[in-house]
């Protein structure tokens, strides 16, 4: 089920719970925004479907537990994005430790996530427009489509 859905008080019906569990990853366009809905270890998540870094297609990314957080790994350049809050994680060495040891750090929220609710087997997504600008906004909508094409062309030119 692709395409625009009916909205009631900002809630968009995105499918039956059983169907979404079976699909594991579902793509929807809501209010002109392309959203990825993921069912993982008993929980639903919704987030912008194009990676904030260069518009990579997150629906093809692996999902891993990183530092106790469920993250999707962008298939394009392997950035790690937390499904729950859109935080981007990276590993670096902590110079305050002796000997310096690698650990995970947060770059902050980079990918917009959205609220998922379920009522009587029906699943709804409410888009979040907080907190202001989030980097994944860049690759959404008509302008975002153009930017994704530019990023794709730049990637091809350097590979
Ligand atoms: S586009 Fe996702 S890591 Fe670069």
Boltz pocket constraint, residues with backbone or C-beta under 6 A from the ligand:
constraints:
  - pocket:
      binder: B
      contacts: [[A, 51], [A, 52], [A, 53], [A, 54], [A, 55], [A, 56], [A, 74], [A, 75], [A, 76], [A, 77], [A, 78], [A, 79]]
      max_distance: 6.0
